[in-house]
Each structure stands twice: as structure tokens, then as C-alpha cells.
């Protein structure tokens, strides 16, 4: 069949590779594809479907492993099984599959929270219950005392010389990105590929195009772009920090194009080999918009973040937030201020840093031959051929663990592998997951 009728839903949470394999499987089981039919090459099908070639290779590898397809050396990929007549088909046995809600998700964004400090968390929320709330709408910039506390913290930990007037409170990183985009001129946004999926969807939802940029390569030209979104402290999801020369190249390209660099300071606090790398915004506050979040240090469900906006767009962003009343929750701001004031956040970061260092060493010991650089933050990226990546993903899932595929984070990149998180699990769960992954890739 020269063209396969694939209907892909890019808004679905189901990975594209899984959608492709499911659609081809349906074509075989419905009788529209027959034994011996030759499938398009992975390159041709990727072009027709508008996906990365690695997505199709992943789907083909999965279907070969299931016995629906077969690869013939030097010839291509063919249908290996036919639909049996209804009278001849035995009842299909339901596959053993761990329910999604029962899976332990080893992703790149779920943190480990030291339970020894839970008393401070409870005290902060009790304090909120006794504090008088604001009369009417709160300051759209955020609580003044929280902005002061965050300004001190950013100066101390990220090398950003800012004060309370420079800081704006948000409902998280993507919320800050959304507000920032509303204040920028029209134009596309350059984003690393592979890169942060939530940022890509936020940019697209704003009506802007996303320009794919190969992750780990320098940016030399931003002509025509309104902004470049980047995770320089810890590239998401590959891991390495942006080098000094690449930082300067990005800033120079932004200045020449009149664009803004959006720095998502992802995972910056969780370096355990060297001191945290200073924020990119510390090099040029006129060009860089800085985004931070409490999700990795405290809890993703807190839905709280902050931003430092370049002076040229600050008034526009403030006016937009004031008109829309789109601000972070006052009780959450009040609680987070208490957590900062009482040293809770610093204690959590120190505890998590020690835990991540120990777990990263264990991951490196188990998967070091396949790692893309040393682990940092709360996850490690493992580069594998498509068939091995899928096999390891499925084996982990059968054992109760959801380990994301690297293709979940790609758009046009052909990189394949796994993103192995080690934050949202216990030490024992991590050991069991690593045993499954190692067995799969060695097999």
C-alpha cells in the first residue's frame, strides 16, 4: 500500500508512536492490509503523516515485536499476519496490562519531597487560615512580601540582582510563559527539539508557530522570531547545561533580532556535582525573561511560579494581567511566603539534592553505557535504538512503571530512547524499575 490512511490526534495524550502502531494494527485486523503487503518506508510514511521518522520506526519496531509485521533485509517492511476468518479466530485474550492509575510514573518532573519536614508544611497552611485575606482583587503583580522574599532568594541562589519590583508571581511556568507571550510582538517562538512539551503547547495555544531547533546546538539567528524558549540550566529532556559560548551566541542573536530569550530555569537548584550555574538572565536582564517555579522544590500541585520580565515589556504584561484578573491564588502565595520565611524550601532543596545525588549514582551504575551524559536534576536520559526503547518501556510498564519514551518529547528530531525519572519514587521502586530496564536493553 503506497499510502496508509493514518488519522493522528496531536492533541491526544497518547504518544504519536502508539497512535501510528495502533492505526496500522487496525488496518491488518480489519482486513485492509493482507499478509505480504509491503508498507511504505519509514521515511515516506513519516513524510506523509507529518511526524518524525523515529516515530514511525518506533511503531514498526513495536508491530514487528508483536508479530504483525516483518522486516526483510534490503527489501522493506511487510505484513506478516492476516486476519483470520471470523469462524476460525479464537476469542482474543485480554492482554495483561497494569492500569494507568496503578503505575509508578518515573518522569522528569515529579519531585521527591522529604517527609521529615511535613510539620512546616502544615504550619504554613494553618497560618493561612488565620490570616486576613485581601479586600477585593489582590495586587496583580503578586503579594509584596512574597516578591521581596523571592527577590532575596533569586539574588542569593541564582545570581540575579533583583528587587521586589522586578518579580511577578505566576501560577507556574506555563502561566508565566502565557502572560509573557501576550506582551510580545507577533512572531514564532524557537524551541529546542526535543524540548518541554507543555511549553510547546502553550506557545501554540497562543496562536504562534513553533520553530524547531536541534537541542544542544548553538542559536545564531533569530530573525523573524519573537522569542526563543530555552532551559539553559538543564536542557529538558536531554540534560546537559548550555555552554558559555552557546549562551553568548543566543543572547547576541536575540539582541540583533530584537527578540526575547525566555529562560525556564528548569531543575536549576538540583546540581550535585558542582554549584548551581548562574541564571542566563544574570548576563542580560534587558533581553532575557526569567521563569521559575515551586513545582520541583515543593510540589507540582502548588501551581506557583515567578517571573522577571525585561523592562521593555513589563508594563504591557502588567496591564494584561490587571485587565484579565489572571493572578496566582492568594492563599497559595501566602502559604509559600511562610514556607520561604521559615526555611522550609531551603531544607527541602538540600534534602532532595542529597537524595538525587545518591539515586543518580545508582542510575549511572545501572545504565551508564546508554546515558546521554551524567544524570543531573531528577532524571537521566538514555539513548537507545527505537526497538530497544519500546521494549524497555513496555517491560517496565508490565512491571508497574511508566518510563516515558524520548519520542514523547520530540517533534522533528530522530532521537530515540527513554527519560528515566528518579524523583517521584522510593529507593526500592527505583531499584525494581532499573532491574527491568537493564534486563530489557541487555536482552
N, C-alpha and C positions, 0 to 999 in steps of 0.2 A: 504494500500500500504506500503510494508516494506521499500522501498527506494524511496524518492522523487527526481525526476530529477531537481535539482536546479543548475542554472548557475549563479554564483555570480561574479561580476566585482569589485575587490578590488581597482581598480584604479578610479572607478567612484565616483563622489561627492555625489551620492545618498547613504544614510546610509544603512548598511547591513540589518538591521531590515526591512526597507522599501522594499529592494530588495527581501527578503525572503517572506514577505507578498504578494508582487505583483506576485511572481512566483507561490505561492500556489493558489492565486485568479485566475490566468490564467489557472491553471490545472482544477479548478472547472468549470469556464465559458466555457472552451474548451471541456468539457465532459470527460476528462481523469480521473477525480475524481468524484464520484457519492455520492448522499445522503446516509449516513450510513457508508461510508468508514472510517475506523479507520486510523488516522495519526500516524506516529512514535512519540514516546515520545520526549519531548523537549531535553532530554539528548542525545537520539540516533540521532536525526536529527542534533543537534549541532555537534556531533562527525563526522557524515557523511559529513556535509558541511564545517567542519573546522572553525566553528565560536564559540563564547561564547554561553553558554546555555541561558544567558539573552537575546541575540539577537533573538533566536527562541521564547522564552517566550513572548517577545515584539510583534513579528509577530503574534503569535497565539492569544494574547490578542486583537490585532487590528482586526483580522478577526472574532473573537467571537463578538466584539462590532458591526461589520458591518453585522453580521448575516450569514456569510459564514460557520463558524464553531460553534460547541457547545462543551462545556466540560461536561463530565458525571463523577460525583463524584466517585472516586475509579476505574474508568474504562478507562479514557483517553480522547482524543480529536477526534471528529468525524466531517465529513462533514455534515452540516445542511441544505444545499440548493443544488438543482440540476439545471443543465442547462435546461431551458425550450425549447421546440421545437421552431424553428425559427418563425413559424406562430403564436405561442402563446405569443411570447415575445413582450411587448410593447416597443416602442422606448425608449432607455435609455436617461434619462435626464442628461445633463452635470452637475456634481457637482459644487456647488458654491465654488470657490477657489480663494483666493487672489493671484494675480500674484506675483511671487518671487520678482520682481523689486520694487513692492509696499510695501513689508513687512518692518517693522522696526525690524532690527536684534538685539536682546538682547544677544550678545555673550560675551565671556570672553576677547576679545582682542580689541574692539573698544572703544577708549578713549573719554572722554568729554573734549572739548577744549573751554576755556573761551573766548568768542568773544571780550571781552573788551581789549584784548591785541593784536588785529589783526594789529594795526598800526606798531608794531615792526616787525611782520612777513613781511609786505610789504616793510619796510625799508631795511631789510636784503636782499631781492631779488633785490631791486633796486641797492644796493651796489654791488651785484654780477655782474650786468650788466655793471658796470663801472670799475670793477677790471680786470687787465691784467691776462689772463689765462696762464697756464704753457706752456713752449715750449716743444713740444713733449709729451711723456708719463709722467704722474705725478709720484712722489715717490710711489712705490707700498705699502709702509707702511702707507701712508696717509699724509695729509698736516701737516707739523711740528707744525704750530701754533695751529691747531685743536688737535693734540695729546697732546700738552702742556696743553691746556685748559681742556681736558678730564682727564688727569693725576691729575690735581689740583682738579677736581670735584670728581673723584673716591677716592682720599685721604680724601677729606672733608666729603663726604656723605656715602661712603661705607667702610671706614676703610682700604683701600688698599694703602699702602705706595709705590706708583709707580711714575715713571717719564715718559717723552715723549718717551724715547727709549723702554719702556715696552709696549706701547699701539700701537695697529694696528687698522686702520679704515676698516670697512667692509660695505657691502650693506645690513646689517641686521643680525639678529641672525642666521638664517639658512645658510646664506652665510658664516658667520664666522665658523659655525659648519662644513660646507663642506670643507673649507680650512684646518681646523684643522685635519679632518679625513684623508685628503690627506697626512698629515705629520706623521701619526701614523702607527705603525706596523699592520700587518693583524690581524684580530680577530673580534669577535662580540662586540656589544655595549649593555650594560644593560640599560634599560629604564623603568621608573615607568609605571605601568598599573593600572588604567587609566593614560594617560600621553599626552604630547603635540604631536598632530598628525603630524604637519609639521616637527618636529624633527625626528619622526619615518620614515617618507617618505624620508627625506634627508639621513638618515643612510642607508636605503635600496637602495636608488639610488646610493650610493657609492659602492655597491656590498657587503655590510656587513650584517650579520644577526643581528636581534634584539632579545635580551633576555628579556622576560617579568619579571618584579619584582613587587610584590604586593605593591602598593603605601602605604606609611605610616608605613612600616615595615623596620627595620634596615638591612643594607647590611653588611654581614660578610665575604663574599668570592667573589673575582673577578677573581679567577684562570681561565685562558684561555681567558679572555676578554681584549680587547684593551683599553676600556674606559667604564665609567658609566656616562650617561647623567642624570642631576638632576636639579630640580627647588627648591632649599632649602629655599629661602626666602618666597615662597608662592607656595606650591605644586599645579601644574597645572594638573587637574582642581579641585581637592578636596579642596584645600585652606590652610590647616594648614602649618605652617613653620616646617622645620626639627628641631628636638630637639637637644640639645647639645650633649648628648650621641650618638645619631644616626649620627651626623656629624663626631664625632671622630671615630666611627666604620667604616664609609665609607672611611675616609682618611686612616685608618690603613689597610683596605682591599686593597685599591689601592696601597699603598706602598709595601705590601707583594707580590702583583701580578705584580708589575711593570706596572700598568695601570694608565690612566689619568682620573681624575674626570672632566667632562665638566659641569661647573656651568652656567646655564642660569639664570641670575639674574632677573627673571620674576617678574614684579609688585613690585619690592623691595622698590620703593620710596613712595608707597601709603599705608603705615601703618598709621592708625589714632587712634589706641588705645594706642600704645607705640611708642617709637622711632624706626626707621628702624633698622632691625637686621643686624649686620655687615656681609659682604660677606664671604662665605665659603673660598674663596681664601685668605682671610686675615690670615687664620690659617696655610696655607702651599702653598706658591707660586710654590714650586717645583713639586707639584702633581696636582694642580688644574688649569685648563684653564677657564678663566672667559669670559663670553659673556654678553654684554649689548646692548641696543637698544634705539633709539629715538622714536620708534613706539608708546609706551604708553604715553610718556610725551608730544610729539609734534604732530606726525601724522604717522600712518602706511604707508601712501603713500610716505613719505620721503625716505624710504628704506635706512636707515643709521644705522650703529651699530659700535661696537668696541669690541676688544678682548685683553686680556692679556694672553699670551701664556707661558707655562712653559719653562724655559731656554733650556731644553734638546731637544725640538722640534722646537724652534723658528727659527733656521737657515733653517731647512727643509721647514717650512711653508713660510718663506720669499722668498726662492728660487723658490718655486712652484708659488707663486703669481707673481713674477717678470717674470718668463718664460711665463706665460699664459696671462700677462697684465690684470689680472682679479682683478680690483680695483674699489673702490667706485667712483661715479661720482664727478669730481672736483667742478662743480657749487653747488652741494648739500653740499659737505664738506665746501665750502666757506660760504654758507648761514648759515649752522649750527654753524660754528665758530662765526659768527656775532650774532646769537641768544644767544649763551652762553656768549659771551663777554658783551652783553648789558643787561644781567639778565633776558631775556625773558623766558628761560627754567625754571629757579627757580620760576618765578612768576606763570607760568602755573602749576607747580607741587603744589605750595601752594594753588592755587585756586581749582585745581582738588581734592586735599586731603580734603578740606573742603566740597566740593560737594559730594564726595564719602562717607564721614562720615555721612552726612545727609541722603543720599539715602540708605546707608547700614542699618541705624537705621529703616528706613521705611520698607525695605525688611524683617528685623528681626521681626518687629512688625507684618507683614502680614503672614510670612511663618516660624516663629520661631520654630514651633512644628516639622517641617520637615527638618530643616537646619542641615548640616554636619558641626558643629562648627560655630562660629561667622563669619559674612562676613568680607572679607578683600580685599584690592585692589579694583577692579571694577566689581566684580561678587560674587555670592553666589551659593553654590552647595546644591541642595535639593534632598535628598534620598527618593525615592518613589518606591512602587511595580511597575512592568512593565506595568500593565494595567492602573494604575493611571498616570504614567509618560506619556504614549502615549496619554491618554485622555486629560491631561493638555496641552501637546504640540499641539494637534490638535485644542483644543478650543482656545488657544492663536493664532494659525495660522489663524483660521477663523475670529478672531478679528483684524487681521492685524499685528501680531507679530510673529517673528521666534525665538523661545526659544529652543536652542539646547538640545537634549537628551544626558544624560550622556553616553549612549551606543555609541554615536558618538566618544567618546574618549577611549573606552575600546577595548582590543584585546582578552584576555582570562579571564579577570575579570568578575564576575557576578553582579557587582554593577549596579543599575538602578536608574534613577532619571532625574533631569533637571539641567542645568547650566544657571543660571539667571544673565545675564549681566545688569549692570545699568550705563554704561559709554556712549554708543552711542545713547542716547535718551534724551528727555526733561523730566522734572519732571512730566508733565501731561501725557506723554506717559507711563512713568513708573507706574503711578497710575492706568491707564487703564489696563495695562498688568497684574499688581498684582491682580486687581479685577477678571480678567478672570482666572488666575491660582488658586486663593483661591476658587473661585466657583467650579472649576473642581475638586480639591482634596477633598473638603468637600462633594461634591456630591457622 
